[in-house]
Amino acid sequence: MPNRLAAAALLLLLGAPARALKTEMMFVPGGIGPAGGSAQVLPLEVVSEQAMVRIASGSSALATLAPLGYPLLTEYPTIGWALIALPGGMRVVDGLAFLKIFPGILEVVPNRVLVPIRQPNDPSVNTQISLGQIDAQAGWDFEVGTSCRTTIVVVDTGVQGTHPDLQSKIVATAVAQSQYCESTGAAACVATPVPTPACNHATQVAGIAAAASDNALGIAGVSWGAQILSAKVFDDALCAPTGGCPVGCSTSDAAVTKAVLYADSIQNTAEAGKVVINMSLGCPPGSPGCLVACDGALQAALTAAAAKGIPIAIATGNDGGAVNNPAICAGVGGGSGMIPVGAVTSQNTLASFSSRGAALAANGVVAPGQSVFTTTIGGGYTGSATGTSFSAPHVAGLAALVLSAKPNFSAVQVQNAIRGGAESLGLSSSLQGAGRINVFKTMRIAVRGSLAGFDGEEKPIAFPNPFRTSQTGVASFSLPPGLQGSSPTIKVYTLDGTFVRELTGLIWDGKNAEGALVASGTYAFVVTTSAGTGSGRVSVLR
């Protein structure tokens, strides 16, 4: 026995290849289809040539099935279930149909394929509270952004291309590479294979959307796989390369139009793949030099880019007033492919500075925009990024995830998936758009076509669940439509009824009222909003 153990340990140390599951896809009912149409079906990945069966007490079905080509693989006698093999080459759906009518078999299900919740190994990921707010970890089970090439064009102050968490993501080919479009827009844009920053802003934006992820360094981007292309439209002479972006650090419609047209020109190329545009810039309508309406060349360029399949995330503004220009270019008709993005605080309440209005209601969403942890110039990181500028790249990263999974989606289909997965804050749509983005729900809609069967549509749930406090900084709570009212409060209890803590938002850091991490175990929570009360459970693992 000692020799066997030593041999097993040696195989593990040498990284013996794991035996891969042989799988196949089958389709199962997934809800009611449109009026007059057929019911929806959803794909389900299952282990090939296997089925799980529940046996009637005293039945000899297993013994009878074996000589017919259905041998027993594993039996679970305490619960009356067994795993059996199907004849070689038989489709699972056909095996299930045969077994359902076999004498002595009470229930038949496929052996579903399950995967662990994706969690990158970036050391500061637990500091990224915003990822927990938008349920990114569960969304990554569907897609991390590597299935199809995508590129996020950051129309901004210029990304620091040498940042350790960004340099591997900068696309630089003869066809697609970063650009500098001087602020007046009078001269042609200049290719800059290694982009430079006019100030800190774009580097912070890029890290949120697509910092290199699962690389044991720094942080994780919303999209692990998206490339970054810096479209610098601000001039060094007007900004401050070593710090923030002061008043006077400005650009023009002409420069931004050139950047958008460049992004349009590389859409669907082999080097760039599917393009997403992020625009964390703007001005309050009616302020000096700012138009009340979006028109002219910039409107035409944005409309053309969206029509070509490029989703465009645009910050709504930080003045607490009307949606800024160019976010108003999304219009008020809905389905533009342009997505105005407002901000929520780290407690999932609407940020007071977040600009609002009809364009947000018709086309937009909100996303984390307070004290966001991200990359900063000089190769470091900051936890102070605040503003709708930092809400927009959460949406741009999510759009890139959707396109990686569904490269044939139009910009409007991406927008619809993002808005369809958003969670209401209990506010009017002019304040919150469709609600706060949820990566998991959006990816479920994009990949499976609907939210049918999602527990969060029926009752309040926590995610991730189990909540591993050492891996994920916060747990977030999702409320079903009937409970999405204003002023949400959550009370957490142990299962024996001992009060743990009251939360005034929809996130929990795993701590009790005294500020200490709670012990591992299962906790009950009660959610109360203006719409009513609901309850659920969450497992905590330290």
ZAMARGU-4260 file (C-alpha; in steps of 0.2 Angstrom, whole numbers, plus 5000, padded with zeros to 4 digits):
<rodrens>
0) 5000/5000/5000 | 5014/5013/5004 | 5021/5010/4987 | 5004/5013/4978 | 5002/5029/4988
5) 5020/5035/4983 | 5016/5031/4965 | 5000/5041/4965 | 5009/5055/4973 | 5022/5055/4960
10) 5009/5055/4946 | 5001/5071/4954 | 5018/5080/4955 | 5022/5076/4937 | 5005/5083/4932
15) 4997/5067/4925 | 4984/5072/4912 | 4966/5071/4918 | 4954/5059/4909 | 4943/5071/4900
20) 4924/5068/4900 | 4916/5063/4884 | 4901/5074/4882 | 4887/5079/4870 | 4873/5092/4869
25) 4855/5088/4871 | 4840/5100/4871 | 4828/5101/4885 | 4812/5112/4888 | 4816/5129/4893
30) 4800/5138/4895 | 4785/5144/4885 | 4788/5152/4868 | 4780/5167/4860 | 4761/5168/4859
35) 4756/5155/4845 | 4774/5148/4844 | 4782/5132/4851 | 4790/5130/4868 | 4808/5136/4869
40) 4822/5123/4871 | 4838/5125/4879 | 4855/5116/4877 | 4861/5105/4891 | 4879/5097/4891
45) 4879/5079/4897 | 4891/5065/4899 | 4890/5054/4884 | 4884/5036/4885 | 4877/5037/4903
50) 4861/5040/4912 | 4856/5041/4930 | 4840/5031/4935 | 4829/5029/4951 | 4825/5011/4954
55) 4809/5004/4961 | 4811/4996/4978 | 4814/4977/4975 | 4816/4979/4957 | 4828/4968/4947
60) 4829/4981/4933 | 4848/4983/4935 | 4851/4965/4933 | 4839/4964/4918 | 4847/4979/4909
65) 4865/4974/4910 | 4864/4960/4897 | 4855/4972/4886 | 4870/4983/4885 | 4866/4994/4900
70) 4878/4989/4913 | 4879/4996/4931 | 4893/5009/4934 | 4889/5015/4951 | 4874/5012/4963
75) 4868/5024/4977 | 4858/5012/4987 | 4854/5024/5001 | 4844/5035/4989 | 4838/5022/4977
80) 4848/5029/4962 | 4861/5022/4950 | 4872/5027/4936 | 4872/5015/4921 | 4881/5015/4904
85) 4872/5016/4888 | 4876/5005/4873 | 4892/5012/4864 | 4887/5026/4851 | 4869/5028/4858
90) 4864/5046/4860 | 4859/5051/4878 | 4842/5057/4872 | 4838/5040/4864 | 4844/5031/4880
95) 4833/5041/4891 | 4818/5038/4880 | 4821/5019/4881 | 4824/5019/4900 | 4809/5029/4904
100) 4797/5015/4899 | 4808/5001/4906 | 4799/4991/4920 | 4806/4995/4937 | 4813/5012/4932
105) 4804/5026/4941 | 4814/5041/4935 | 4828/5044/4922 | 4839/5059/4920 | 4855/5063/4911
110) 4872/5064/4919 | 4874/5083/4918 | 4891/5091/4916 | 4896/5103/4930 | 4911/5115/4931
115) 4918/5125/4945 | 4914/5143/4947 | 4927/5153/4937 | 4938/5163/4949 | 4954/5171/4942
120) 4970/5170/4952 | 4974/5188/4951 | 4979/5193/4969 | 4969/5209/4970 | 4953/5201/4963
125) 4945/5201/4981 | 4948/5220/4982 | 4937/5222/4966 | 4920/5224/4975 | 4912/5229/4958
130) 4914/5212/4951 | 4904/5204/4965 | 4891/5218/4963 | 4888/5212/4945 | 4890/5194/4948
135) 4905/5192/4936 | 4911/5176/4944 | 4895/5166/4940 | 4895/5175/4923 | 4912/5168/4919
140) 4905/5151/4920 | 4897/5154/4903 | 4912/5164/4895 | 4928/5173/4900 | 4930/5181/4883
145) 4942/5169/4874 | 4930/5159/4863 | 4930/5173/4849 | 4942/5187/4847 | 4936/5204/4853
150) 4944/5221/4854 | 4938/5235/4866 | 4942/5252/4858 | 4945/5264/4873 | 4941/5282/4866
155) 4949/5292/4879 | 4965/5300/4886 | 4977/5286/4880 | 4980/5270/4889 | 4998/5267/4897
160) 5003/5252/4885 | 5017/5247/4897 | 5006/5244/4912 | 5010/5226/4918 | 4992/5221/4918
165) 4988/5229/4902 | 5003/5227/4890 | 4999/5209/4885 | 4981/5215/4880 | 4986/5229/4868
170) 4983/5224/4850 | 4997/5230/4838 | 4996/5223/4821 | 4998/5231/4804 | 4979/5231/4803
175) 4974/5236/4820 | 4984/5246/4832 | 4982/5260/4845 | 4979/5278/4838 | 4982/5296/4843
180) 4969/5308/4836 | 4974/5325/4841 | 4961/5335/4850 | 4956/5347/4836 | 4953/5333/4824
185) 4962/5343/4810 | 4976/5331/4807 | 4976/5312/4803 | 4977/5300/4817 | 4994/5293/4820
190) 4997/5274/4824 | 5005/5271/4841 | 5009/5253/4844 | 5013/5256/4862 | 5000/5269/4868
195) 5004/5283/4880 | 4993/5292/4892 | 4989/5310/4892 | 4983/5307/4910 | 4977/5293/4921
200) 4959/5291/4915 | 4960/5279/4901 | 4972/5267/4910 | 4959/5266/4924 | 4945/5263/4911
205) 4955/5249/4902 | 4959/5240/4918 | 4940/5238/4922 | 4935/5232/4905 | 4949/5220/4901
210) 4965/5219/4912 | 4974/5203/4910 | 4966/5190/4920 | 4970/5174/4928 | 4989/5179/4926
215) 4993/5179/4945 | 4995/5198/4944 | 4985/5213/4950 | 4967/5213/4945 | 4954/5204/4933
220) 4945/5213/4919 | 4927/5210/4916 | 4932/5202/4900 | 4948/5191/4902 | 4951/5188/4884
225) 4946/5205/4876 | 4960/5215/4867 | 4963/5233/4871 | 4965/5247/4858 | 4969/5264/4864
230) 4961/5278/4854 | 4969/5293/4862 | 4959/5309/4858 | 4966/5321/4871 | 4983/5330/4870
235) 4997/5328/4882 | 5000/5347/4882 | 4982/5350/4889 | 4982/5336/4902 | 4994/5330/4916
240) 5003/5314/4912 | 5008/5311/4930 | 4991/5312/4938 | 4973/5316/4935 | 4964/5325/4921
245) 4962/5343/4926 | 4949/5356/4919 | 4955/5361/4902 | 4960/5343/4897 | 4948/5342/4883
250) 4945/5336/4865 | 4933/5339/4851 | 4919/5330/4841 | 4930/5330/4826 | 4944/5320/4836
255) 4931/5308/4843 | 4923/5305/4826 | 4940/5300/4819 | 4942/5288/4833 | 4925/5280/4830
260) 4928/5279/4812 | 4944/5270/4815 | 4935/5257/4826 | 4922/5255/4813 | 4936/5251/4800
265) 4944/5237/4810 | 4927/5228/4814 | 4927/5210/4809 | 4945/5210/4804 | 4955/5194/4809
270) 4966/5205/4820 | 4953/5214/4829 | 4938/5202/4828 | 4922/5209/4835 | 4924/5227/4841
275) 4916/5236/4856 | 4918/5255/4859 | 4920/5263/4876 | 4917/5282/4878 | 4920/5288/4895
280) 4919/5306/4890 | 4906/5320/4887 | 4899/5337/4893 | 4882/5342/4900 | 4870/5348/4887
285) 4869/5367/4886 | 4885/5370/4896 | 4898/5381/4887 | 4903/5373/4871 | 4891/5358/4873
290) 4877/5355/4862 | 4859/5351/4868 | 4857/5338/4855 | 4868/5325/4846 | 4870/5328/4828
295) 4882/5330/4814 | 4897/5319/4810 | 4899/5311/4827 | 4880/5306/4827 | 4883/5299/4810
300) 4899/5289/4815 | 4891/5282/4830 | 4875/5276/4821 | 4886/5268/4807 | 4897/5259/4820
305) 4882/5252/4829 | 4874/5247/4813 | 4889/5238/4808 | 4887/5227/4824 | 4898/5238/4836
310) 4890/5240/4854 | 4895/5257/4861 | 4896/5260/4880 | 4895/5279/4884 | 4896/5286/4901
315) 4880/5297/4905 | 4890/5310/4915 | 4893/5316/4933 | 4883/5332/4935 | 4867/5323/4941
320) 4858/5332/4928 | 4852/5327/4910 | 4862/5313/4901 | 4877/5321/4894 | 4883/5322/4876
325) 4888/5311/4867 | 4878/5298/4878 | 4862/5307/4871 | 4867/5300/4854 | 4858/5284/4859
330) 4842/5293/4857 | 4825/5289/4866 | 4818/5276/4854 | 4827/5261/4861 | 4837/5248/4852
335) 4851/5259/4846 | 4866/5248/4850 | 4872/5263/4860 | 4871/5260/4879 | 4872/5275/4890
340) 4879/5270/4907 | 4875/5278/4924 | 4883/5274/4941 | 4878/5265/4957 | 4888/5266/4973
345) 4897/5251/4981 | 4881/5248/4991 | 4871/5246/4975 | 4861/5263/4977 | 4860/5276/4963
350) 4875/5287/4964 | 4869/5305/4967 | 4881/5312/4953 | 4874/5300/4940 | 4866/5309/4925
355) 4849/5303/4920 | 4835/5305/4907 | 4826/5298/4893 | 4841/5291/4883 | 4846/5281/4899
360) 4828/5275/4901 | 4827/5269/4883 | 4844/5262/4880 | 4854/5261/4895 | 4859/5253/4912
365) 4869/5257/4927 | 4885/5249/4934 | 4897/5251/4948 | 4905/5268/4948 | 4911/5272/4966
370) 4928/5268/4973 | 4931/5255/4959 | 4948/5246/4960 | 4958/5246/4944 | 4974/5250/4935
375) 4983/5266/4936 | 4998/5274/4927 | 5015/5270/4933 | 5011/5252/4934 | 5000/5252/4950
380) 4982/5251/4955 | 4970/5263/4963 | 4954/5260/4973 | 4947/5278/4971 | 4940/5278/4953
385) 4924/5286/4954 | 4912/5292/4941 | 4901/5286/4927 | 4918/5285/4917 | 4921/5269/4927
390) 4904/5262/4925 | 4904/5262/4906 | 4919/5250/4905 | 4910/5237/4916 | 4897/5237/4902
395) 4910/5237/4888 | 4918/5222/4896 | 4901/5213/4897 | 4898/5217/4879 | 4914/5209/4874
400) 4910/5193/4884 | 4893/5192/4875 | 4901/5194/4858 | 4914/5182/4862 | 4901/5169/4865
405) 4889/5175/4852 | 4900/5183/4838 | 4885/5184/4826 | 4875/5195/4838 | 4871/5213/4832
410) 4874/5228/4843 | 4856/5229/4847 | 4856/5210/4852 | 4870/5213/4863 | 4861/5228/4871
415) 4845/5218/4873 | 4855/5204/4882 | 4863/5217/4894 | 4847/5226/4898 | 4837/5210/4899
420) 4849/5204/4912 | 4850/5220/4922 | 4842/5221/4940 | 4830/5234/4945 | 4835/5246/4959
425) 4817/5250/4962 | 4819/5267/4953 | 4811/5275/4938 | 4820/5270/4921 | 4825/5288/4919
430) 4837/5286/4934 | 4842/5268/4932 | 4839/5263/4914 | 4835/5244/4914 | 4844/5242/4931
435) 4861/5237/4937 | 4870/5225/4925 | 4872/5207/4930 | 4885/5197/4920 | 4878/5180/4925
440) 4860/5184/4920 | 4865/5193/4904 | 4876/5178/4899 | 4862/5166/4903 | 4851/5176/4891
445) 4864/5177/4877 | 4869/5158/4878 | 4853/5150/4883 | 4841/5162/4876 | 4831/5166/4892
450) 4831/5166/4911 | 4819/5151/4911 | 4823/5140/4926 | 4833/5154/4935 | 4829/5153/4954
455) 4832/5172/4955 | 4816/5175/4945 | 4805/5167/4959 | 4814/5171/4975 | 4828/5182/4982
460) 4845/5173/4980 | 4863/5177/4985 | 4878/5175/4973 | 4890/5168/4973 | 4883/5154/4983
465) 4893/5146/4992 | 4901/5163/4996 | 4920/5159/4999 | 4926/5175/5008 | 4944/5171/5005
470) 4941/5171/4986 | 4927/5183/4983 | 4926/5200/4992 | 4907/5201/4993 | 4891/5192/4990
475) 4877/5201/4981 | 4859/5198/4982 | 4847/5196/4967 | 4829/5201/4970 | 4814/5193/4959
480) 4804/5206/4949 | 4790/5205/4962 | 4802/5211/4976 | 4811/5224/4966 | 4806/5240/4976
485) 4815/5254/4984 | 4824/5255/5000 | 4830/5237/5001 | 4836/5231/5018 | 4843/5214/5022
490) 4844/5205/5039 | 4856/5190/5041 | 4853/5177/5054 | 4861/5160/5059 | 4849/5146/5056
495) 4845/5145/5074 | 4838/5163/5073 | 4853/5173/5080 | 4854/5190/5072 | 4870/5193/5063
500) 4869/5210/5054 | 4857/5222/5045 | 4863/5227/5027 | 4856/5243/5019 | 4861/5238/5002
505) 4862/5222/4991 | 4879/5217/4995 | 4888/5208/5010 | 4906/5207/5014 | 4903/5192/5025
510) 4906/5201/5042 | 4894/5203/5057 | 4888/5218/5065 | 4905/5220/5075 | 4915/5219/5059
515) 4922/5202/5061 | 4921/5188/5047 | 4907/5176/5051 | 4911/5158/5054 | 4908/5145/5040
520) 4890/5139/5039 | 4873/5142/5031 | 4865/5158/5035 | 4847/5164/5032 | 4843/5181/5025
525) 4827/5191/5025 | 4825/5205/5012 | 4813/5219/5014 | 4809/5232/5001 | 4794/5244/4997
530) 4787/5230/4987 | 4787/5217/5001 | 4797/5204/5010 | 4807/5188/5004 | 4819/5176/5011
535) 4833/5164/5006 | 4849/5156/5012 | 4868/5158/5008 | 4882/5146/5013 | 4898/5155/5019
540) 4915/5146/5017 | 4930/5155/5025
</rodrens>
